[in-house]
Amino acid sequence: MRWDKEPGRLNMTHQIAQAMLNRTSPRGNEVLLDYGTGTGLIALEFLYSVKKIVAVDSSKDMLTFLQKKLNADSITTIEPLEWSIGSDPSQLPEFDIIIVSLTLHHVPDTSQAAEVFYSLLKPGGIIAIADLDPDNGESHEPEMTVHHGFVREDLMEIFKKAGFTTIQIDSVATLAKESSKTGVLKEFPIFLMIAHKDK
């Protein structure tokens, strides 16, 4: 998979993962949901910081690729699972931590996603979401995404309405890629939002 081979993408993913680790502060006994895991790059950075990771994605190809990586390294604490917002959440356990990296802009109903994430978190749980600021549709081809980034204040309000508290958001990385409109290389800011479910 190309994501696992591009140095710039790998560095960006590492920056996001480290910011998530720093802000979620896992103690080693947590069960974590990686929503939109892709090839598992961020899940793997949490490997030795939590007890178990459920790595979900809607793409069977991505999950097959991830499973091959896990088998090659005899990793058993990451469980790949085909699942997405709108699927039956009863097949999932409750989680201490949920991480979502550059995936939320592909989900049609952000409010529904916030409510589902809230329901999947244990009391006292925490969610970390990395995504793009509004980009005028330049970071992806039109057919590749639903939302062209998020206004930070609007996203915070959506998650507040879903029940989340102590919501913080700040910049953590940039995505360098060619504009889908001009073909010129641009850097798109990436923010990280942290939100809590009260105990």
Contact map, one row per residue, 1 for C-alpha under 8 A:
1111100000000000000000000000000000000010000000000000000000000000100000000000000000000000000000000000000000000000000000000000000000000000000000000000000000000000000000000000000000000000000000000000000
1111110000000000000000000000000000000000000000000000000000000000000000000000000000000000000000000000000000000000000000000000000000000000000000000000000000000000000000000000000000000000000000000000000
1111110011000000000000000000000000000010000000000000000000000000000000000000000000000000000000000000000000000000000000000000000000000000000000000000000000000000000000000000000000000000000000000000000
1111110011000000000000000000000000000010100000000000000000000000000000000000000000000000000000000000000000000000000000000000000000000000000000000000000000000000000000000000000000000000000000000000000
1111111001000000000000000000000000000000000000000000000000000000000000000000000000000000000000000000000000000000000000000000000000000000000000000000000000000000000000000000000000000000000000000000000
0111111111000000000000000000000000000000000000000000000000000000000000000000000000000000000000000000000000000000000000000000000000000000000000000000000000000000000000000000000000000000000000000000000
0000111111100000000000000000000000000000000000000000000000000000000000000000000000000000000000000000000000000000000000000000000000000000000000000000000000000000000000000000000000000000000000000000000
0000011111110000000000000000000000000000000000000000000000000000000000000000000000000000000000000000000000000000000000000000000000000000000000000000000000000000000000000000000100000000000000000000000
0011011111111000000000000000000000000000000000000000000000000000000000000000000000000000000000000000000000000000000000000000000000000000000000000000000000000000000000000000001000000000000000000000000
0011111111111100000000000000000000000000000000000000000000000000000000000000000000000000000000000000000000000000000000000000000000000000000000000000000000000000000000000000000000000000000000000000000
0000001111111110000000000000000000000000000000000000000000000000000000000000000000000000000000000000000000000000000000000000000000000000000000000000000000000000000000000000000000000000000000000000000
0000000111111111000000000000000000000000000000000000000000000000000000000000000000000000000000000000000000000000000000000000000000000000000000000000000000000000000000000000111000000000000000000000000
0000000011111111100000000000000000000000110000000000000000000000000000000000000000000000000000000000000000000000000000000000000000000000000000000000000000000000000000000000000000000000000000000000000
0000000001111111110000000000000000000000010010000000000000000000000000000000000000000000000000000000000000000000000000000000000000000000000000000000000000000000000000000000000000000000000000000000000
0000000000111111111000000000000000000000000000000000000000000000000000000000000000000000000000000000000000000000000000000000000000000000000000000000000000000000000000000001100000000000000000000000000
0000000000011111111100000000000000000000010000000000000000000000000000000000000000000000000000000000100000000000000000000000000001000000000000000000000000000000000000000001100000000000000000010000000
0000000000001111111110000000000000000000010011000000000000000000000000000000000000000000000000000000000000000000000000000000000000000000000000000000000000000000000000000000000000000000000000000000000
0000000000000111111111000000000000000000000010000000000000000000000000000000000000000000000000000000000000000000000000000000000000000000000000000000000000000000000000000000000000000000000000000000000
0000000000000011111111100000000000000000000000000000000000000000000000000000000000000000000000000000000000000000000000000000000000000000000000000000000000000000000000000001000000000000000000010000000
0000000000000001111111110000000000000000000000000000000000000000000000000000000000000000000000000010000000000000000000000000000100000000000000000000000000000000000000000000000000000000000000010000000
0000000000000000111111111100000000000000000001000000000000000000000000000000000000000000000000000000000000000000000000000000000000000000000000000000000000000000000000000000000000000000000000000000000
0000000000000000011111111000000000000000000000000000000000000000000000000000000000000000000000000000000000000000000000000000000000000000000000000000000000000000000000000000000000000000000000000000000
0000000000000000001111111000000000000000000000000000000000000000000000000000000000000000000000000000000000000000000000000000000000000000000000000000000000000000000000000000000000000000000000000100000
0000000000000000000111111100000000000000000000000000000000000000000000000000000000000000000000001000000000000000000000000000011100000000000000000000000000000000000000000000000000000000000000000100000
0000000000000000000011111110000000000000000000000000000000000000000000000000000000000000000000000000000000000000000000000000000000000000000000000000000000000000000000000000000000000000000000000000000
0000000000000000000010011111110000000000000000001100000000000000000000000000000000000000000000000000000000000000000000000000000000000000000000000000000000000000000000000000000000000000000000000000000
0000000000000000000000001111110000000000000000001100000000000000000000000000000000000000000000000000000000000000000000000000000000000000000000000000000000000000000000000000000000000000000000000000000
0000000000000000000000000111110000000000000000011110000000000000000000000000000000000000000000000000000000000000000000000000000000000000000000000000000000000000000000000000000000000000000000000000000
0000000000000000000000000111111000000000000000000111000000000000000000000000000000000000000000000000000000000000000000000000000000000000000000000000000000000000000000000000000000000000000000000000000
0000000000000000000000000111111100000000000000000111000000000000000000000000000000000000000000111000000000000000000000000000000000000000000000000000000000000000000000000000000000000000000000000000000
0000000000000000000000000000111110000000000000000111110000000000000000000000000000000000000001111000000000000000000000000000000000000000000000000000000000000000000000000000000000000000000000000000000
0000000000000000000000000000011111000000000000000111110000000000000000000000000000000000000000111110000000000000000000000000000000000000000000000000000000000000000000000000000000000000000000000000000
0000000000000000000000000000001111100000000000000000111100000000000000000000000000000000000000101110000000000000000000000000000000000000000000000000000000000000000000000000000000000000000000000000000
0000000000000000000000000000000111111000001000000000111100000000000000000000000000000000000000000111000000000000000000000000000000000000000000000000000000000000000000000000000000000000000000000000000
0000000000000000000000000000000011111000000000000000001110000000000000000000000000010000000000000111101000000000000000000000000000000000000000000000000000000000000000000000000000000000000000000000000
0000000000000000000000000000000001111100000000000000001111000000000000000000000000010000000000000001101000000000000000000000000000000000000000000000000000000000000000000000000000000000000000000000000
0000000000000000000000000000000001111111111000000000001110000000000000000000000000000000000000000001100000000000000000000000000000000000000000000000000000000000000000000000000000000000000000000000000
0000000000000000000000000000000000011111100000000000000010100110010000000000000000000000000000000000000000000000000000000000000000000000000000000000000000000000000000000000000000000000000000000000000
1011000000000000000000000000000000001111100000000000000000000110110000000000000000000000000000000000000000000000000000000000000000000000000000000000000000000000000000000000000000000000000000000000000
0000000000000000000000000000000000001111111100000000001000000000010000000000000000000000000000000000000000000000000000000000000000000000000000000000000000000000000000000000000000000000000000000000000
0001000000001000000000000000000000001111111110000000000000000000000000000000000000000000000000000000000000000000000000000000000000000000000000000000000000000000000000000000000000000000000000000000000
0000000000001101100000000000000000001001111111000000000000000000000000000000000000000000000000000000000000000000000000000000000000000000000000000000000000000000000000000000000000000000000000000000000
0000000000000000000000000000000001001001111111100000101000000000000000000000010000000000000000000000000000000000000000000000000000000000000000000000000000000000000000000000000000000000000000000000000
0000000000000000000000000000000000000001111111100000000000000000000000000000000000000000000000000000000000000000000000000000000000000000000000000000000000000000000000000000000000000000000000000000000
0000000000000100110000000000000000000000111111110000000000000000000000000000000000000000000000000000000000000000000000000000000000000000000000000000000000000000000000000000000000000000000000000000000
0000000000000000100010000000000000000000011111111100000000000000000000000000000000000000000000000000000000000000000000000000000000000000000000000000000000000000000000000000000000000000000000000000000
0000000000000000000000000000000000000000001111111101100000000000000000000000110000000000000000000000000000000000000000000000000000000000000000000000000000000000000000000000000000000000000000000000000
0000000000000000000000000001000000000000000011111110000000000000000000000000000000000000000000000000000000000000000000000000000000000000000000000000000000000000000000000000000000000000000000000000000
0000000000000000000000000111000000000000000001111110000000000000000000000000000000000000000000000000000000000000000000000000000000000000000000000000000000000000000000000000000000000000000000000000000
0000000000000000000000000111111100000000000001111111100000000000000000000000000000000000000000000000000000000000000000000000000000000000000000000000000000000000000000000000000000000000000000000000000
0000000000000000000000000001111100000000000000011111100000000000000000000000100000000000000000000000000000000000000000000000000000000000000000000000000000000000000000000000000000000000000000000000000
0000000000000000000000000000111100000000000000100111110000000000000000000000111000000000000000000000000000000000000000000000000000000000000000000000000000000000000000000000000000000000000000000000000
0000000000000000000000000000001111000000001000100111111000000000000000000000111000000000000000000000000000000000000000000000000000000000000000000000000000000000000000000000000000000000000000000000000
0000000000000000000000000000001111000000000000000001111100000000000000000000011110000000000000000000000000000000000000000000000000000000000000000000000000000000000000000000000000000000000000000000000
0000000000000000000000000000000011111001001000000000111110000000000000000000011110000000000000000000000000000000000000000000000000000000000000000000000000000000000000000000000000000000000000000000000
0000000000000000000000000000000011111000000000000000011111000010000000000000000111110000000000000000000000000000000000000000000000000000000000000000000000000000000000000000000000000000000000000000000
0000000000000000000000000000000000111100000000000000001111110110000000000000000111110000000000000000000000000000000000000000000000000000000000000000000000000000000000000000000000000000000000000000000
0000000000000000000000000000000000010000000000000000000111110000000000000000000001110000000000000000000000000000000000000000000000000000000000000000000000000000000000000000000000000000000000000000000
0000000000000000000000000000000000000100000000000000000011111110000000000000000001000000000000000000000000000000000000000000000000000000000000000000000000000000000000000000000000000000000000000000000
0000000000000000000000000000000000000000000000000000000011111111000000000000000001000000000000000000000000000000000000000000000000000000000000000000000000000000000000000000000000000000000000000000000
0000000000000000000000000000000000000000000000000000000000111111100000000000000000000000000000000000000000000000000000000000000000000000000000000000000000000000000000000000000000000000000000000000000
0000000000000000000000000000000000000110000000000000000010111111110000000000000000000000000000000000000000000000000000000000000000000000000000000000000000000000000000000000000000000000000000000000000
0000000000000000000000000000000000000110000000000000000110111111111000000000000111000000000000000000000000000000000000000000000000000000000000000000000000000000000000000000000000000000000000000000000
0000000000000000000000000000000000000000000000000000000000011111111100000000000000000000000000000000000000000000000000000000000000000000000000000000000000000000000000000000000000000000000000000000000
1000000000000000000000000000000000000010000000000000000000001111111110000000000000000000000000000000000000000000000000000000000000000000000000000000000000000000000000000000000000000000000000000000000
0000000000000000000000000000000000000111000000000000000000000111111111000000000100000000000000000000000000000000000000000000000000000000000000000000000000000000000000000000000000000000000000000000000
0000000000000000000000000000000000000000000000000000000000000011111111100000000100000000000000000000000000000000000000000000000000000000000000000000000000000000000000000000000000000000000000000000000
0000000000000000000000000000000000000000000000000000000000000001111111110000000000000000000000000000000000000000000000000000000000000000000000000000000000000000000000000000000000000000000000000000000
0000000000000000000000000000000000000000000000000000000000000000111111111000000000000000000000000000000000000000000000000000000000000000000000000000000000000000000000000000000000000000000000000000000
0000000000000000000000000000000000000000000000000000000000000000011111111111010000000000000000000000000000000000000000000000000000000000000000000000000000000000000000000000000000000000000000000000000
0000000000000000000000000000000000000000000000000000000000000000001111111110000000000000000000000000000000000000000000000000000000000000000000000000000000000000000000000000000000000000000000000000000
0000000000000000000000000000000000000000000000000000000000000000000111111110000000000000000000000000000000000000000000000000000000000000000000000000000000000000000000000000000000000000000000000000000
0000000000000000000000000000000000000000000000000000000000000000000011111110000000000000000000000000000000000000000000000000000000000000000000000000000000000000000000000000000000000000000000000000000
0000000000000000000000000000000000000000000000000000000000000000000001111111000000000000000000000000000000000000000000000000000000000000000000000000000000000000000000000000000000000000000000000000000
0000000000000000000000000000000000000000000000000000000000000000000001111111110000000000000000000000000000000000000000000000000000000000000000000000000000000000000000000000000000000000000000000000000
0000000000000000000000000000000000000000000000000000000000000000000001000111111000000000000000000000000000000000000000000000000000000000000000000000000000000000000000000000000000000000000000000000000
0000000000000000000000000000000000000000000000100011100000000000000000000011111000000000000000000000000000000000000000000000000000000000000000000000000000000000000000000000000000000000000000000000000
0000000000000000000000000000000000000000001000100001111000000000000001000011111100000000000000000000000000000000000000000000000000000000000000000000000000000000000000000000000000000000000000000000000
0000000000000000000000000000000000000000000000000001111000000000000000000001111110000000000000000000000000000000000000000000000000000000000000000000000000000000000000000000000000000000000000000000000
0000000000000000000000000000000000000000000000000000011110000010011000000000011111000000000000000000000000000000000000000000000000000000000000000000000000000000000000000000000000000000000000000000000
0000000000000000000000000000000000000000000000000000011110000010000000000000001111100000000000000000000000000000000000000000000000000000000000000000000000000000000000000000000000000000000000000000000
0000000000000000000000000000000000000000000000000000000111110010000000000000000111110000000000000000000000000000000000000000000000000000000000000000000000000000000000000000000000000000000000000000000
0000000000000000000000000000000000000000000000000000000111000000000000000000000011111010000000000000000000000000000000000000000000000000000000000000000000000000000000000000000000000000000000000000000
0000000000000000000000000000000000110000000000000000000111000000000000000000000001111110000000000000000000000000000000000000000000000000000000000000000000000000000000000000000000000000000000000000000
0000000000000000000000000000000000000000000000000000000000000000000000000000000000111110000000000000000000100001100100000000000000000000000000000000000000000000000000000000000000000000000000000000000
0000000000000000000000000000000000000000000000000000000000000000000000000000000000011111000000000000000000000000000000000000000000000000000000000000000000000000000000000000000000000000000000000000000
0000000000000000000000000000000000000000000000000000000000000000000000000000000000111111100000000000000000000000000000000000000000000000000000000000000000000000000000000000000000000000000000000000000
0000000000000000000000000000000000000000000000000000000000000000000000000000000000000111111000000000000000000000000000000000000000000000000000000000000000000000000000000000000000000000000000000000000
0000000000000000000000000000000000000000000000000000000000000000000000000000000000000011111100000000000000000000000100010000000000000000000000000000000000000000000000000000000000000000000000000000000
0000000000000000000000000000000000000000000000000000000000000000000000000000000000000001111110000000000000000000000000000000000000000000000000000000000000000000000000000000000000000000000000000000000
0000000000000000000000000000000000000000000000000000000000000000000000000000000000000001111110000000000000000000000000000000000000000000000000000000000000000000000000000000000000000000000000000000000
0000000000000000000000000000000000000000000000000000000000000000000000000000000000000000111111000000000000000000000000010000000000000000000000000000000000000000000000000000000000000000000000000000000
0000000000000000000000000000000000000000000000000000000000000000000000000000000000000000011111100000000000000000000000010000000000000000000000000000000000000000000000000000000000000000000000000000000
0000000000000000000000000000001000000000000000000000000000000000000000000000000000000000000111110000000000000000000000011100000000000000000000000000000000000000000000000000000000000000000000000000000
0000000000000000000000000000011110000000000000000000000000000000000000000000000000000000000011111100000000000000000000011100100000000000000000000000000000000000000000000000000000000000000000000000000
0000000000000000000000000000011100000000000000000000000000000000000000000000000000000000000001111100000000000000000000001101110000000000000000000000000000000000000000000000000000000000000000000000000
0000000000000000000000010000011110000000000000000000000000000000000000000000000000000000000000111110000000000000000000001000111100000000000000000000000000000000000000000000000000000000000000000000000
0000000000000000000000000000000111100000000000000000000000000000000000000000000000000000000000111111000000000000000010001000011100000000000000000000000000000000000000000000000000000000000000000000000
0000000000000000000100000000000111100000000000000000000000000000000000000000000000000000000000001111100000000000000000000000001110000000000000000000000000000000000000000000000000000000000000000000000
0000000000000000000000000000000001111000000000000000000000000000000000000000000000000000000000000111111100000000000000000000001111000000000000000000000000000000000000000000000000000000000000000000000
0000000000000001000000000000000000111000000000000000000000000000000000000000000000000000000000000011111100000000000000000000000011100000000000000000000000000000000000000000000000000000000000000000000
0000000000000000000000000000000000000000000000000000000000000000000000000000000000000000000000000001111110000000000000000000000011110000000000000000000000000000000000000000000000000000000000000000000
0000000000000000000000000000000000110000000000000000000000000000000000000000000000000000000000000001111111100000000000000000000000100000000000000000000000000000000000000000000000000000000000000000000
0000000000000000000000000000000000000000000000000000000000000000000000000000000000000000000000000001111111100100000000000000000010100000000000000000000000000000000000000000000000000000000000000000000
0000000000000000000000000000000000000000000000000000000000000000000000000000000000000000000000000000011111110000000000000000000000110000000000001111110000000000000000000000000000000000000000000000000
0000000000000000000000000000000000000000000000000000000000000000000000000000000000000000000000000000001111110000000000000000000000000000000000011110000000000000000000000000000000000000000000000000000
0000000000000000000000000000000000000000000000000000000000000000000000000000000000001000000000000000001111111100100000000000000000000000000000000110000000000000000000000000000000000000000000000000000
0000000000000000000000000000000000000000000000000000000000000000000000000000000000000000000000000000000011111100000000000000000000000000000000000110000000000000000000000000000000000000000000000000000
0000000000000000000000000000000000000000000000000000000000000000000000000000000000000000000000000000000000111111100000000000000000000000000000000000000000000000000000000000000000000000000000000000000
0000000000000000000000000000000000000000000000000000000000000000000000000000000000000000000000000000000100111111110000000000000000000000000000000000000000000100000000000000000000000000000000000000000
0000000000000000000000000000000000000000000000000000000000000000000000000000000000000000000000000000000000001111111000000000000000000000000000000000000000000110010000000000000000000000000000000000000
0000000000000000000000000000000000000000000000000000000000000000000000000000000000001000000000000000000000001111111100000000000000000000000000000000000000000000000000000000000000000000000000000000000
0000000000000000000000000000000000000000000000000000000000000000000000000000000000001000000000000000000000101111111110000000000000000000000000000000000000000000000000000000000000000000000000000000000
0000000000000000000000000000000000000000000000000000000000000000000000000000000000000000000000000000000000000111111111000000000000000000000000000000000000000110010000000000000000000000000000000000000
0000000000000000000000000000000000000000000000000000000000000000000000000000000000000000000000000000000000000011111111100000000000000000000000000000000000000010011000000000000000000000000000000000000
0000000000000000000000000000000000000000000000000000000000000000000000000000000000001000100000000000000000000001111111110000000000000000000000000000000000000000000000000000000000000000000000000000000
0000000000000000000000000000000000000000000000000000000000000000000000000000000000000000000000000100000000000000111111111000001000000000000000000000000000000000000000000000000000000000000000000000000
0000000000000000000000000000000000000000000000000000000000000000000000000000000000000000000000000000000000000000011111111000000000000000000000000000000000000000011100000000000000000000000000000000100
0000000000000000000000000000000000000000000000000000000000000000000000000000000000000000000000000000000000000000001111111100000000000000000000000000000000000000000000000000000000000000000000000000000
0000000000000000000000000000000000000000000000000000000000000000000000000000000000000000100111100000000000000000000111111100000000000000000000000000000000000000000000000000000000000000000000000000000
0000000000000000000000000000000000000000000000000000000000000000000000000000000000000000000001111100000000000000000011111111110000000000000000000000000000000000000000000000000000000000000000000000100
0000000000000000000000000000000000000000000000000000000000000000000000000000000000000000000001110000000000000000000000111111100000000000000000000000000000000000000000000000000000000000000000000000100
0000000000000000000000000000000000000000000000000000000000000000000000000000000000000000000000000000000000000000000000001111100000000000000000000000000000000000000000000000000000000000000000000000111
0000000000000000000000000000000000000000000000000000000000000000000000000000000000000000000000010000000000000000000000001111110000000000000000000000000000000000000000000000000000000000000000000001111
0000000000000000000000000000000000000000000000000000000000000000000000000000000000000000000000111000000000000000000000001111111000000000000000000000000000000000000000000000000000000000000000000001111
0000000000000000000000010000000000000000000000000000000000000000000000000000000000000000000000011100000000000000000000001001111100000000000000000000000000000000000000000000000000000000000000000111100
0000000000000000000000010000000000000000000000000000000000000000000000000000000000000000000000001111000000000000000010000000111110000000000000000000000000000000000000000000000000000000000000001111000
0000000000000000000100010000000000000000000000000000000000000000000000000000000000000000000000001111000000000000000000000000011111000000000000000000000000000000000000000000000000000000000000011110000
0000000000000000000000000000000000000000000000000000000000000000000000000000000000000000000000000011110100000000000000000000001111100000000000000000000000000000000000000000000000000000000000011100000
0000000000000001000000000000000000000000000000000000000000000000000000000000000000000000000000000001110000000000000000000000000111110000000000000000000000000000000000000000000000000000000001111000000
0000000000000000000000000000000000000000000000000000000000000000000000000000000000000000000000000000111110000000000000000000000011111000000000000000110000000000000000000000000000000000000001110000000
0000000000000000000000000000000000000000000000000000000000000000000000000000000000000000000000000000010010000000000000000000000001111110000000000001110000000000000000000000000000000000000111100000000
0000000000000000000000000000000000000000000000000000000000000000000000000000000000000000000000000000000000000000000000000000000000111110000000000001111100000000000000000000000000000000000111100000000
0000000000000000000000000000000000000000000000000000000000000000000000000000000000000000000000000000000000000000000000000000000000011111100000000001111000000000000000000000000000000000000000000000000
0000000000000000000000000000000000000000000000000000000000000000000000000000000000000000000000000000000000000000000000000000000000011111111000000001100000000000000000000000000000000000000100000000000
0000000000000000000000000000000000000000000000000000000000000000000000000000000000000000000000000000000000000000000000000000000000000111110000000001000000000000000000000000000000000000000000000000000
0000000000000000000000000000000000000000000000000000000000000000000000000000000000000000000000000000000000000000000000000000000000000111111111000001000000000000000000000000000000011000000000000000000
0000000000000000000000000000000000000000000000000000000000000000000000000000000000000000000000000000000000000000000000000000000000000011111110000001000000000000000000000000000000111000000000000000000
0000000000000000000000000000000000000000000000000000000000000000000000000000000000000000000000000000000000000000000000000000000000000010111110000001000000000000000000000000000011110000000100000000000
0000000000000000000000000000000000000000000000000000000000000000000000000000000000000000000000000000000000000000000000000000000000000000111111011001000000000000000000000000000000110000000000000000000
0000000000000000000000000000000000000000000000000000000000000000000000000000000000000000000000000000000000000000000000000000000000000000111111111000000000000000000000000000000000010000000000000000000
0000000000000000000000000000000000000000000000000000000000000000000000000000000000000000000000000000000000000000000000000000000000000000100111111100000000000000000000000000000000000000000000000000000
0000000000000000000000000000000000000000000000000000000000000000000000000000000000000000000000000000000000000000000000000000000000000000000011111100000000000000000000000000000000000000000000000000000
0000000000000000000000000000000000000000000000000000000000000000000000000000000000000000000000000000000001000000000000000000000000000000000111111100000000000000000000000000000000000000000000000000000
0000000000000000000000000000000000000000000000000000000000000000000000000000000000000000000000000000000011000000000000000000000000000000000111111111000000000000000000000000000000000000000000000000000
0000000000000000000000000000000000000000000000000000000000000000000000000000000000000000000000000000000011110000000000000000000000000000000001111111000000000000000000000000000000000000000000000000000
0000000000000000000000000000000000000000000000000000000000000000000000000000000000000000000000000000000011110000000000000000000000000000000000001111110000000000000000000000000000000000000000000000000
0000000000000000000000000000000000000000000000000000000000000000000000000000000000000000000000000000000010000000000000000000000000011111111100001111110000000000000000000000000000000000000000000000000
0000000000000000000000000000000000000000000000000000000000000000000000000000000000000000000000000000000010000000000000000000000000111110000000000011111000000000000000000000000000000000000000000000000
0000000000000000000000000000000000000000000000000000000000000000000000000000000000000000000000000000000010000000000000000000000000111100000000000011111101100000000000000000000000000000000000000000000
0000000000000000000000000000000000000000000000000000000000000000000000000000000000000000000000000000000000000000000000000000000000001100000000000000111111100000000000000000000000000000000000000000000
0000000000000000000000000000000000000000000000000000000000000000000000000000000000000000000000000000000000000000000000000000000000001000000000000000011111110000000000001000000000000000000000000000000
0000000000000000000000000000000000000000000000000000000000000000000000000000000000000000000000000000000000000000000000000000000000000000000000000000001111111000000000000000000000000000000000000000000
0000000000000000000000000000000000000000000000000000000000000000000000000000000000000000000000000000000000000000000000000000000000000000000000000000011111111100000000000000000000000000000000000000000
0000000000000000000000000000000000000000000000000000000000000000000000000000000000000000000000000000000000000000000000000000000000000000000000000000011111111110000000000000000000000000000000000000000
0000000000000000000000000000000000000000000000000000000000000000000000000000000000000000000000000000000000000000000000000000000000000000000000000000000111111111000000100000000000000000000000001000000
0000000000000000000000000000000000000000000000000000000000000000000000000000000000000000000000000000000000000000000000000000000000000000000000000000000011111111100000000000000000000000000000000000000
0000000000000000000000000000000000000000000000000000000000000000000000000000000000000000000000000000000000000110010000000000000000000000000000000000000001111111110000000000000000000000000000000000000
0000000000000000000000000000000000000000000000000000000000000000000000000000000000000000000000000000000000000010011000000000000000000000000000000000000000111111111100000000000000000000000000000010000
0000000000000000000000000000000000000000000000000000000000000000000000000000000000000000000000000000000000000000000000000000000000000000000000000000000000011111111110100000000000000000000000000000000
0000000000000000000000000000000000000000000000000000000000000000000000000000000000000000000000000000000000000000000000000000000000000000000000000000000000001111111100000000000000000000000000000000000
0000000000000000000000000000000000000000000000000000000000000000000000000000000000000000000000000000000000000010011001000000000000000000000000000000000000000111111100000000000000000000000000000000000
0000000000000000000000000000000000000000000000000000000000000000000000000000000000000000000000000000000000000000001001000000000000000000000000000000000000000011111110000000000000000000000000000000100
0000000000000000000000000000000000000000000000000000000000000000000000000000000000000000000000000000000000000000000001000000000000000000000000000000000000000011111111100000000000000000000000000011110
0000000000000000000000000000000000000000000000000000000000000000000000000000000000000000000000000000000000000000000000000000000000000000000000000000000000000001001111100000000000000000000000000011110
0000000000000000000000000000000000000000000000000000000000000000000000000000000000000000000000000000000000000000000000000000000000000000000000000000000000000000000111110000000000000000000000000111000
0000000000000000000000000000000000000000000000000000000000000000000000000000000000000000000000000000000000000000000000000000000000000000000000000000000000010001000111111000000000000000000000001111000
0000000000000000000000000000000000000000000000000000000000000000000000000000000000000000000000000000000000000000000000000000000000000000000000000000000000000000000001111100000000000000000000001110000
0000000000000000000000000000000000000000000000000000000000000000000000000000000000000000000000000000000000000000000000000000000000000000000000000000000100000000000000111110000000000000000000111100000
0000000000000000000000000000000000000000000000000000000000000000000000000000000000000000000000000000000000000000000000000000000000000000000000000000000000000000000000011111000000000000000000111000000
0000000000000000000000000000000000000000000000000000000000000000000000000000000000000000000000000000000000000000000000000000000000000000000000000000000000000000000000001111100000000000000011110000000
0000000000000011001000000000000000000000000000000000000000000000000000000000000000000000000000000000000000000000000000000000000000000000000000000000000000000000000000000111110000000000000011110000000
0000000000010011000000000000000000000000000000000000000000000000000000000000000000000000000000000000000000000000000000000000000000000000000000000000000000000000000000000011111000000000000011100000000
0000000000010000000000000000000000000000000000000000000000000000000000000000000000000000000000000000000000000000000000000000000000000000000000000000000000000000000000000001111100000000001111000000000
0000000010010000000000000000000000000000000000000000000000000000000000000000000000000000000000000000000000000000000000000000000000000000000000000000000000000000000000000000111110000000001111000000000
0000000100000000000000000000000000000000000000000000000000000000000000000000000000000000000000000000000000000000000000000000000000000000000000000000000000000000000000000000011111000000111100000000000
0000000000000000000000000000000000000000000000000000000000000000000000000000000000000000000000000000000000000000000000000000000000000000001000000000000000000000000000000000001111100000111100000000000
0000000000000000000000000000000000000000000000000000000000000000000000000000000000000000000000000000000000000000000000000000000000000000001000000000000000000000000000000000000111110111110000000000000
0000000000000000000000000000000000000000000000000000000000000000000000000000000000000000000000000000000000000000000000000000000000000000011100000000000000000000000000000000000011111111110000000000000
0000000000000000000000000000000000000000000000000000000000000000000000000000000000000000000000000000000000000000000000000000000000000000111110000000000000000000000000000000000001111110000000000000000
0000000000000000000000000000000000000000000000000000000000000000000000000000000000000000000000000000000000000000000000000000000000000000110000000000000000000000000000000000000000111110000000000000000
0000000000000000000000000000000000000000000000000000000000000000000000000000000000000000000000000000000000000000000000000000000000000000000000000000000000000000000000000000000001111111000000000000000
0000000000000000000000000000000000000000000000000000000000000000000000000000000000000000000000000000000000000000000000000000000000000000000000000000000000000000000000000000000001111111100000000000000
0000000000000000000000000000000000000000000000000000000000000000000000000000000000000000000000000000000000000000000000000000000000000000000000000000000000000000000000000000000001100111110000000000000
0000000000000000000000000000000000000000000000000000000000000000000000000000000000000000000000000000000000000000000000000000000000000000000000000000000000000000000000000000000111100011111000000000000
0000000000000000000000000000000000000000000000000000000000000000000000000000000000000000000000000000000000000000000000000000000000000000000000000000000000000000000000000000000111100001111100000000000
0000000000000000000000000000000000000000000000000000000000000000000000000000000000000000000000000000000000000000000000000000000000000000000000000000000000000000000000000000011110000000111110000000000
0000000000000000000000000000000000000000000000000000000000000000000000000000000000000000000000000000000000000000000000000000000000011010001000000000000000000000000000000000011110000000011111000000000
0000000000000000000000000000000000000000000000000000000000000000000000000000000000000000000000000000000000000000000000000000000000011000000000000000000000000000000000000011111000000000001111100000000
0000000000000000000000000000000000000000000000000000000000000000000000000000000000000000000000000000000000000000000000000000000001111000000000000000000000000000000000000011111000000000000111110000000
0000000000000000000000000000000000000000000000000000000000000000000000000000000000000000000000000000000000000000000000000000000001111000000000000000000000000000000000001111100000000000000011111000000
0000000000000001001100000000000000000000000000000000000000000000000000000000000000000000000000000000000000000000000000000000000111100000000000000000000000000000000000001111000000000000000001111100000
0000000000000000000000000000000000000000000000000000000000000000000000000000000000000000000000000000000000000000000000000000001111000000000000000000000000010000000000111100000000000000000000111110000
0000000000000000000000110000000000000000000000000000000000000000000000000000000000000000000000000000000000000000000000000000011110000000000000000000000000000000000001111000000000000000000000011111000
0000000000000000000000000000000000000000000000000000000000000000000000000000000000000000000000000000000000000000000000000000011100000000000000000000000000000010000111110000000000000000000000001111100
0000000000000000000000000000000000000000000000000000000000000000000000000000000000000000000000000000000000000000000000000001111000000000000000000000000000000000000111100000000000000000000000000111110
0000000000000000000000000000000000000000000000000000000000000000000000000000000000000000000000000000000000000000000001001111110000000000000000000000000000000000001110000000000000000000000000000011111
0000000000000000000000000000000000000000000000000000000000000000000000000000000000000000000000000000000000000000000000000011100000000000000000000000000000000000000110000000000000000000000000000001111
0000000000000000000000000000000000000000000000000000000000000000000000000000000000000000000000000000000000000000000000000011100000000000000000000000000000000000000000000000000000000000000000000000111
